[in-house]
Amino acid sequence: MNLATAISLVLAGSALEGFAQVCLKLASSRQSGAYVFWTGFGSILFVLEIGLYTRALKSLDIAVAYPLSALSYAAVVIAARMLLGEKVALRRWLGVAFIVAGAALAIPE
């Protein structure tokens, strides 16, 4: 697997983790049936994320993959804003920008 593919797997995993967190948030405010659905769906997304990340580790050093996985923090903020309508202050957006910049620095040349 080439470097671009491995990095793409980590990025896809980070996005899945962001959506999984939104599912757990949805589960926390639902009653029985919907709670089970959203918790189950979120858990499936976490398992898929683990699979993608593990596959990426076959080709990436952990010193590259782990910092890139921090993008899941940014994915959670973006998903919470877009899917849940949560308000995100400028200061938090700046934090997201720093996380993205830090992850970008971890990509090998």
N, C-alpha and C positions, 0 to 999 in steps of 0.2 A: 504494500500500500504506500502511495506517495505521501509526502508531507501535507499537501493541500487537502487530501481526502481525510487524513487523520485529524487535522485541525477542524475540518467540517463536521466530523463526528462529535468532537468535543462541543462545538458550537450548537449543534442540533440537540445534544444532551442537555446543555445549559438551558435552551429554550423549553425543552420538555420539563425540566425541573421547575421552571417558572410557571408553566401551566399547571403542573402538579400542585404547587403551592396554592394557586388560585382555587383548584378543586377542593383542597382541604379547607380553605376559607369558606367556600360555598357550603361544604358539609357542616361546618360549625354553626351555621345559622339555619339549618334545615331540620325537618322532622324525620322520623324513622326511615321511610323508604328512600327519600331523597338523600338522607344522610348516608345510607349504605351505598347508594349509587355514586355519589361524589367522592366518598372515601375510597371505594373500590377503584373508580376511574383514576383518581390521583395516585393510588398505589401502583396501578398498572403503568402509569407514566413514569413513576420512579424506577420501576423494574426495567423499562425500556431505556431510561437514561443510564442506568448502571451497565446495561448491555453495550450501548454505544461507547461509553467511556472506557469500558474494559477492552473493547475492540480497538479503540484508538491507542490504548497503551501498548499494543503490540508494535506500533510504529513510532510512538512518541516517547521521549523521556518524560518521566514524572515531573521533572523540573519545568517542563514546558506545559504539559497537560493540566497540572493542578492550578497554576495561575490562570490559565484560560477558563477553567471551570468556574472561576470567580464571576464570570459573566452571568452566571445564574442569578446573582444578586441584582444585576441590572435587568435581567429578564423578568424577575418578580415585580420590580417597580413598574416596568413598562406594562406588563400584563395587568397589574392591579389598577393602573390608570385607565387602560383601554377597556378591560373587560368588567371591572367592578366599579369604575367611575370614582376611584379614590383620588383625593386631592394630593398632589405632589408639589411640595414647596420648592422654590428655586434652590435652596441649600441642598435638598436631597438630589435634585437633578445634577448639581455640581458634583456631588458624591458619586453619582452614576458615571459621570464623565471621567472622573479620576479612576474609577474601576476599569472602565473601557480602555483608558490610556495605559494603565498598568498592565492589563492583559495584552495589549498590543506590543508592549515592550518585551514580553515573554516569547513572542514568536521568533524563531530562529531566522537568521538572515539567509 
